Amino acid sequence: MGILDSYQNATILGMTATPCRGDGRGLGDVFEELVQCPQIESLIGLGYLVRTKVYAPSTPDLTGVRVERGDYVESQLAERMDQAKLVGDIVEHWHRLADRRKTVVFATGVAHSIHIRDEFLRSGVLAEHIDGKTPAEERDAILARLSRGETEVVCNCMVLTEGWDQPDVSSIVLARPTKHMGLYRQMIGRVLRPAPGKVCPCARSRRRDLATRAGRGAGDLDTRPGPPSRESRADRAQPTRRAGPCRVPGVQRDQDQRAAMPGVRVAPYAARAGG
């Protein structure tokens, strides 16, 4: 916030496909209005994204896995997911459902990603692994081999969730359950980009609730105001308005913009709040 404080009279414009912070805090301390652009279903209809086929053959038992800051504790989640039966299940269903498409696997941890890669290799699939410590040159070479078809599957842990665009990848495996909508949309979004000859990419989720969202085009993002967060209540007397998790304090209709951008839905804050 130090930079913003130096420009008190500046107009701030922020652009994101996932207006949900990982720490659960709102964005109302910076932004006062939200211009809602087309949701995923609308972008599919306009041809900017592709519709998916989604499979959820099984649901892992996550009973007892602690949730902190709105998502599963990674160490506990990795221990629960990195089981021989679950890993073998991923490979078995990939052979049955993915039709050997170029695939990216999102794992719960480095060891889990390596374990999945090794199982794919044992089954005769050309698979590789990358993580945060993989040198940039090696990472680029692995992804280039995936693009050329020399590698069929790339397993990763929190590397390809953002800042990576390879539209010819047409299959993903969500072996990393999450409660965080932003992370979920980032993962599923990797396979939604159109490419020549790409029809109905395949997404395989370890959880049926996530598969349901993906089947609806990853679901519309709910931007209605919710109950204020604890921090918001504490700062109620401050001049800056704060929003609760994944919420913004106001949306303003702009008829001119709506007319100029077909498919863009901009709704009044009060109307979306039911007021």
C-alpha positions in Angstrom: 0.0 0.0 0.0 3.0 2.3 0.3 3.0 3.1 -3.4 -0.7 3.8 -3.5 -0.3 6.2 -0.5 2.1 8.3 -2.6 -0.6 8.9 -5.2 -3.6 10.0 -3.2 -5.4 11.5 -6.2 -4.7 8.7 -8.6 -7.5 6.5 -10.1 -6.6 2.9 -9.5 -7.6 0.2 -12.1 -7.2 -3.4 -11.2 -7.8 -6.4 -13.5 -8.1 -10.0 -12.5 -9.9 -13.2 -13.4 -10.0 -14.3 -9.8 -11.0 -11.5 -7.4 -10.6 -13.7 -4.4 -7.5 -13.3 -2.2 -5.8 -16.4 -0.8 -5.9 -15.0 2.7 -9.6 -14.5 2.6 -9.5 -10.7 3.0 -11.6 -8.6 0.7 -10.4 -6.0 -1.9 -12.5 -3.1 -0.6 -9.6 -1.4 1.0 -8.3 -0.6 -2.5 -11.3 -0.8 -4.9 -14.7 0.9 -4.5 -16.5 -0.5 -7.5 -16.5 -3.7 -9.5 -17.1 -3.9 -13.3 -18.1 -7.5 -13.8 -16.9 -8.9 -17.1 -18.3 -12.0 -18.9 -18.3 -15.1 -16.8 -16.8 -18.4 -18.0 -20.1 -19.7 -19.4 -20.5 -16.5 -21.5 -16.9 -16.7 -22.7 -17.6 -20.3 -23.9 -20.6 -19.2 -25.8 -18.6 -16.4 -27.4 -15.8 -18.8 -28.4 -13.1 -17.4 -26.2 -13.0 -20.6 -24.1 -13.9 -24.2 -24.7 -16.4 -26.4 -22.9 -15.1 -29.4 -20.9 -15.9 -33.0 -20.2 -15.4 -33.5 -16.5 -15.0 -36.8 -14.6 -14.8 -37.5 -10.9 -14.4 -41.2 -10.6 -13.8 -41.1 -6.8 -13.7 -38.7 -3.9 -10.8 -39.0 -1.3 -11.6 -39.0 2.4 -10.5 -35.6 3.7 -12.1 -36.0 7.1 -9.9 -34.4 9.8 -7.7 -32.5 7.4 -7.5 -29.0 9.0 -8.6 -25.9 7.2 -6.7 -22.6 7.8 -7.1 -19.3 6.0 -9.9 -20.8 3.9 -8.1 -23.9 2.5 -6.7 -27.2 3.5 -3.4 -27.3 5.4 -1.0 -28.4 2.7 1.1 -30.7 4.8 -2.0 -32.6 6.0 -3.5 -32.6 2.6 -0.4 -34.0 0.9 -0.2 -36.8 3.5 -3.8 -37.7 2.8 -3.6 -37.6 -1.0 -0.2 -39.2 -1.5 -1.5 -42.7 -1.1 -0.6 -45.6 -3.5 -4.3 -46.4 -4.2 -5.2 -42.8 -5.0 -2.1 -42.3 -7.2 -2.8 -45.6 -9.0 -6.4 -44.5 -9.5 -5.2 -41.4 -11.3 -3.1 -43.3 -13.8 -5.8 -46.0 -14.4 -8.5 -43.5 -15.1 -6.2 -41.3 -17.3 -5.6 -44.3 -19.6 -9.4 -44.9 -19.7 -10.6 -41.4 -20.1 -8.0 -39.0 -21.4 -7.2 -40.7 -24.7 -3.5 -39.9 -24.3 -4.1 -36.2 -24.6 -1.4 -33.7 -23.5 -2.0 -33.5 -19.8 -1.0 -31.5 -16.8 -1.5 -32.9 -13.3 -1.8 -30.6 -10.2 -0.5 -32.4 -7.2 -0.6 -31.6 -3.5 3.1 -31.5 -2.9 6.5 -32.2 -4.5 6.6 -35.8 -3.3 3.1 -36.4 -4.5 3.9 -35.0 -7.9 7.0 -37.2 -8.3 5.0 -40.2 -7.1 2.3 -39.6 -9.8 5.0 -39.1 -12.4 6.7 -42.4 -11.5 3.4 -44.2 -11.7 2.7 -42.8 -15.2 6.2 -43.9 -16.3 5.7 -47.4 -14.9 2.5 -47.6 -17.1 4.4 -46.7 -20.2 3.5 -43.0 -20.3 6.1 -40.3 -21.1 5.8 -38.2 -18.0 7.9 -35.5 -16.3 7.8 -33.4 -13.1 8.4 -29.8 -12.3 8.3 -27.8 -9.0 9.4 -24.5 -7.7 13.1 -25.6 -7.6 13.2 -26.8 -11.2 15.6 -24.4 -13.1 13.8 -22.1 -15.5 15.7 -23.6 -18.5 14.8 -27.1 -17.6 11.2 -26.1 -16.9 10.9 -24.5 -20.3 12.4 -27.6 -22.0 9.9 -29.9 -20.3 7.0 -27.7 -21.4 8.4 -27.5 -24.9 8.5 -31.3 -25.0 4.9 -31.4 -23.8 3.9 -29.0 -26.6 5.7 -31.1 -29.2 4.2 -34.3 -28.0 7.5 -35.8 -26.8 6.1 -35.7 -23.3 2.5 -36.7 -22.6 2.0 -35.7 -19.0 3.6 -33.0 -16.8 3.1 -33.3 -13.1 3.6 -30.1 -11.0 3.1 -28.6 -7.5 1.9 -25.0 -7.5 4.0 -24.0 -10.6 1.5 -24.0 -13.5 -1.5 -22.5 -11.7 -0.8 -19.0 -13.1 1.4 -17.2 -15.6 1.4 -20.2 -17.9 -0.4 -20.5 -21.2 -0.3 -23.6 -23.4 -3.6 -23.9 -25.2 -2.8 -27.2 -26.9 -3.0 -29.0 -23.5 -6.4 -30.6 -23.5 -6.4 -32.7 -20.3 -5.8 -31.8 -16.6 -6.0 -33.8 -13.4 -6.9 -32.0 -10.2 -5.2 -34.2 -7.7 -5.0 -31.2 -5.4 -8.4 -30.6 -3.6 -9.0 -27.0 -2.6 -11.6 -25.0 -0.9 -10.3 -21.8 -2.5 -12.3 -20.6 -5.5 -9.4 -18.5 -6.9 -7.0 -21.4 -6.9 -9.6 -23.8 -8.3 -10.4 -21.4 -11.2 -6.7 -20.9 -11.9 -6.1 -24.7 -12.2 -9.2 -25.4 -14.3 -8.6 -22.4 -16.5 -5.3 -23.9 -17.9 -7.4 -26.3 -20.1 -10.1 -23.9 -21.2 -8.1 -22.0 -23.8 -9.1 -22.7 -27.4 -6.6 -24.2 -29.9 -6.9 -25.5 -33.5 -8.6 -28.9 -33.4 -9.3 -28.7 -29.7 -12.7 -30.0 -28.8 -14.1 -30.7 -25.3 -10.9 -30.9 -23.2 -10.9 -33.5 -20.4 -10.8 -32.5 -16.7 -10.5 -35.1 -14.0 -11.2 -34.0 -10.4 -10.5 -35.8 -7.2 -13.7 -34.3 -5.7 -17.2 -34.4 -7.0 -18.1 -30.9 -5.8 -15.2 -29.5 -7.9 -16.2 -31.6 -10.8 -19.7 -30.1 -10.6 -18.3 -26.6 -10.8 -16.1 -27.5 -13.7 -19.0 -29.0 -15.5 -20.8 -25.7 -15.3 -17.9 -23.9 -17.0 -16.1 -23.5 -13.6 -19.1 -21.7 -12.3 -20.1 -18.1 -12.1 -18.1 -16.2 -9.5 -20.4 -14.8 -6.8 -19.6 -11.2 -6.2 -22.5 -10.3 -4.0 -21.6 -8.6 -0.7 -21.5 -11.0 2.2 -21.1 -10.6 6.0 -18.2 -8.3 6.8 -15.0 -10.1 7.8 -13.7 -9.8 11.4 -11.1 -7.3 10.2 -13.9 -5.3 8.4 -15.9 -5.0 11.6 -12.9 -3.9 13.6 -12.2 -1.2 10.9 -15.8 0.0 10.5 -14.9 3.4 11.8 -12.1 3.9 9.2 -12.8 6.0 6.1 -11.8 3.1 3.8 -14.6 0.6 3.3 -13.5 -3.1 3.4 -15.2 -6.0 1.9 -15.6 -9.6 3.2 -13.9 -12.6 1.5 -14.3 -12.5 -2.3 -16.6 -9.4 -2.1 -16.4 -5.8 -3.2 -18.2 -2.9 -1.6 -20.1 -1.7 -4.7 -21.0 -2.3 -8.4 -22.2 0.5 -10.6 -24.2 0.1 -13.8 -22.6 1.6 -16.9 -25.0 1.4 -19.8 -22.6 2.8 -22.3 -19.9 0.2 -21.5 -22.5 -2.6 -21.6 -23.7 -1.5 -25.0 -20.1 -1.3 -26.3 -19.1 -4.7 -25.0 -21.6 -7.5 -25.9 -21.9 -10.2 -23.3 -20.6 -8.0 -20.4 -22.9 -8.0 -17.4 -22.7 -5.1 -15.1 -25.3 -5.1 -12.3 -26.1 -2.6 -9.6 -24.6 -3.4 -6.2 -28.0 -3.1 -4.4 -29.7 -5.4 -6.9 -27.1 -8.1 -6.6 -27.4 -7.9 -2.9 -31.1 -8.5 -3.1 -31.9 -4.9 -2.1 
